[in-house]
Amino acid sequence: MTHHLMNLRHVPDDEAEEIRALFEAHEVRYYETPPSRWGISMGGFWVHDPDEAARAKALLADYQRERFQNQRLSFEQDQQAGRVPGLWQRFRQRPATILAVCLAIAVILLLTVAPFVSL
């Protein structure tokens, strides 16, 4: 029986590489399936042995907790240094995209509410 350890959909390459290195360092006997190009299958890391799965999940939990803390600290440092763009900076970088999204939201709201409101 196979045990799914982690979904690889939307996982950055550096994170997947760090997890591979973690498993290799701790001699976890895993195999990997890549996510499909069209998003149908999720891909992931897998093991066959239930004991190996429990050990690998514990390693993953520790790794993810540490990665979260590091990413959060990095984000806060970037934010304090002014390297995280705010709404106005994003609008100035991509005004057409922001306006298109706002227009799409307005159309969807109008189509959703229109049947219930008589003008």
C-alpha positions in Angstrom: 0.0 0.0 0.0 1.3 3.5 -0.9 1.2 6.5 1.5 1.0 10.0 0.1 3.3 12.3 1.9 2.9 15.6 0.1 1.1 17.2 -2.9 3.5 18.8 -5.3 1.0 21.1 -7.0 2.0 24.7 -6.7 5.2 23.8 -4.7 8.1 26.0 -5.7 11.2 24.2 -7.1 13.4 25.3 -4.3 11.0 23.8 -1.7 10.7 20.5 -3.6 14.5 20.3 -3.9 14.9 21.0 -0.2 12.5 18.2 0.6 14.3 15.8 -1.7 17.6 16.7 0.1 15.9 16.2 3.5 14.6 12.7 2.5 18.0 11.8 1.1 19.8 13.0 4.3 17.5 10.9 6.4 17.5 7.9 4.0 13.8 8.0 3.5 12.9 5.5 0.7 10.5 7.6 -1.3 9.4 8.0 -4.8 8.0 11.0 -6.6 5.4 11.6 -9.2 5.3 15.0 -11.1 2.2 17.0 -11.3 0.5 16.9 -14.7 0.9 19.8 -17.1 -2.9 20.5 -17.2 -3.4 20.2 -13.4 -5.3 16.9 -13.6 -3.0 14.9 -11.4 -1.4 16.4 -8.3 1.9 14.6 -8.2 3.7 14.2 -4.9 6.1 12.3 -2.7 5.1 8.8 -1.8 6.4 5.8 0.3 5.3 2.2 0.5 6.0 1.4 4.1 3.7 2.7 6.9 6.5 3.1 9.4 8.5 5.0 6.7 5.5 7.2 6.1 5.2 8.1 9.8 8.9 9.0 9.9 8.7 11.0 6.7 5.6 12.9 7.8 7.3 13.9 11.0 10.3 15.2 9.1 8.0 17.1 6.7 6.1 18.7 9.6 9.4 19.9 11.2 10.7 21.1 7.8 7.4 23.0 6.9 7.2 24.6 10.3 10.8 25.9 9.9 10.2 27.0 6.3 7.1 28.9 7.3 9.0 30.8 10.0 11.9 31.6 7.6 9.6 32.7 4.8 7.5 34.8 7.3 10.7 36.5 8.6 11.9 37.2 5.1 8.6 38.7 4.1 8.6 40.9 7.2 12.1 42.1 6.4 11.2 42.8 2.8 8.1 44.7 3.9 10.1 46.8 6.4 12.7 47.6 3.6 9.9 48.6 1.2 10.5 45.8 -1.2 6.9 44.5 -1.0 4.7 46.4 -3.4 1.4 47.8 -2.1 -1.9 48.1 -4.0 -0.9 51.4 -5.5 2.5 50.1 -6.7 0.8 47.0 -8.2 -1.7 49.2 -10.0 1.1 51.4 -11.4 2.9 48.2 -12.6 -0.1 46.6 -14.2 -3.0 49.0 -14.6 -4.8 47.1 -17.4 -4.8 43.9 -15.4 -6.1 45.5 -12.2 -8.8 47.4 -14.2 -9.8 44.1 -16.0 -10.1 42.3 -12.7 -12.2 45.0 -11.2 -14.4 45.1 -14.3 -14.8 41.3 -14.1 -15.8 41.5 -10.5 -18.3 44.2 -11.2 -19.9 42.2 -14.1 -20.1 39.0 -11.9 -21.7 40.9 -9.1 -24.1 42.6 -11.5 -25.1 39.2 -13.0 -25.5 37.6 -9.6 -27.6 40.4 -8.0 -29.6 41.5 -11.1 -32.3 38.8 -10.9 -33.1 39.8 -7.3 -33.3 43.6 -7.9 -35.9 45.2 -10.1 -34.8 48.5 -11.6 
